[in-house]
Amino acid sequence: MIICEGPNILEGEFYPQGSKNGALPLMASSIIFDNIIKINNVPNIIDINIMISILENLGCKCQYLNGNLIIDSRDVKNYQISWELASKMRASFDLLGTLIYRFGKAIIPFPGGCLIGNRKVDMHIWMTKQLGFNVKIEDGNVVVDNFNPKLVNNEINFWIPSVGATKNATFLGLFVAKQTKQKIIFKNIAIEPEITYLWDFLKQNGFNIFYDNQERILEILPSNSNTNQIINVDNILDRIEAGTFAIATCATRGKIYIKDNNHKEYSLKSMLSKLWSILSSIGVNIEFHSDSIEIESNKKLLSFEVSTNVYPDFPTDLQPQMVSLASSVEGMSVITENLFDDRFIYVGELLRLGADINVVNNKHAIVNGGKKLKGAPVKATDIRGGAAILIATLISEGKSTITNTYQIFRGYENIVDKFYRLGANIKQNQENSLLKTKNA
């Protein structure tokens, strides 16, 4: 349980965690190397712990200490993921392509994760068939085997730029290109920075991968990893966590400095450019320094409209937080969700706090902001919805309690302590040790 007394004003320095969505595909990639991989700046969150358990169940040896994760995949013999583990996290399906690369086959249960609408894996299955594999659905598992090079379609065109399908396409494409000695092309791919960073990492380790962000094209040529040494990779910063704290600062009318790097493509300045543009347009003062982003929220902010879409447009993972911000701003704001059909499941909890929100066709949230929120018992519904609820409690008068905090801790490292250090009157009523810290 999280207990928050409001209202609060956030002030201070904020150090972002390593990216959850960046670390998970890097962890999955360990399977293809048959080697030892060290990933630095891995966040201490539940979803990472689940992926570690999945990798260990497959035969990997994992050590985590002080944000560094070492994975030894040399003894992996298992190509089937357990239902118990897969049901806890959607990213378990990221291993479809890596297991096929390693074994030429895989058995993976339909994935779990956040219940935010219709999140099918039909594109993954269709793509796998297009690449020459036999795919069956048996007892709730996706069973892939019997690769036939004569059935390969060398050019795959996604009907939407799916993040998950693009990740699996990468590893399936590497396998098929190697087996057929032909180029494999994927069109209309997702280009989220966590994906392009994965491609850059694979290219650095010998794989022939070329991508064009403007055209949304990925080309994979026959290749193998060129290293026999321990592979070392630094994870990028978590743009969604940073965006969450930026939005929380605006909602509380505070001022913070978010630590950043100066990487051209993978800085928070670059990865969150759409967020910075929207916040600036409603009256938030944002200044970019060499190693930080300064955010100062004025007392008077303007109402706004924002629509989610695939990167580089506004991220769906920051949509709930923007609804909480809209509740703090006088006037009518409209937030439109274009990617998931039930992403507004958290709104009922904001209503408990006194927010005035009307959800239309599960697509638009019409927020009549500026009303005082009052503390109440609320429940986290999913990772990002839980973050939105937490932001709303920060600006509510009086005491709020948040239950089902497991959902929040799936994606946010030490979120209670980080808000506390920024001046929030917030606490957690029990210790929460989330990651295994193993010694060799």
Number of C-alpha atoms within 10 A of each C-alpha: 15 18 19 28 19 21 20 24 19 24 20 14 17 20 14 23 23 23 22 28 22 23 27 21 23 23 22 25 24 24 29 22 22 17 17 20 23 21 20 20 20 27 27 27 22 24 26 25 17 20 23 24 17 21 25 17 18 20 18 24 20 22 17 22 15 11 15 17 22 23 24 22 23 16 13 19 13 16 21 20 22 16 15 12 17 21 15 17 20 17 22 27 24 25 30 30 28 29 27 25 22 18 16 18 21 23 23 23 23 19 23 18 18 18 13 17 14 11 16 10 16 10 16 22 20 15 21 24 19 16 26 19 24 17 19 15 14 10 9 12 18 19 20 22 17 11 20 15 14 9 13 19 14 18 15 20 13 18 10 14 18 19 18 18 25 25 28 22 27 22 24 24 28 27 27 27 24 18 14 16 12 14 18 27 20 21 20 18 26 24 23 21 20 25 21 19 19 19 21 14 18 18 16 15 16 13 19 19 21 14 19 13 14 7 10 14 18 25 20 25 21 19 17 16 15 12 12 11 9 14 17 13 15 16 24 25 28 25 28 24 24 21 23 21 24 27 25 27 26 27 28 25 22 21 23 21 21 22 19 21 16 14 11 10 12 20 21 26 22 16 22 20 14 15 20 22 12 15 21 15 14 17 17 23 16 17 14 13 15 9 13 21 22 18 25 21 24 16 13 13 22 15 22 18 15 17 17 18 15 17 17 16 14 19 21 21 19 21 24 27 26 27 30 28 26 30 28 27 23 16 16 18 23 20 21 21 22 15 19 16 15 16 24 22 18 22 22 17 22 25 14 16 22 17 26 21 23 16 17 11 9 17 18 18 24 20 26 20 22 17 14 15 25 19 23 20 14 23 23 23 26 25 22 27 30 27 30 30 27 30 28 30 31 29 28 25 18 15 18 22 19 20 16 15 19 18 22 24 22 23 26 27 21 16 17 19 14 18 23 15 16 20 15 22 18 24 16 16 9 8 6 12 10 18 18 15 16 12 8 8
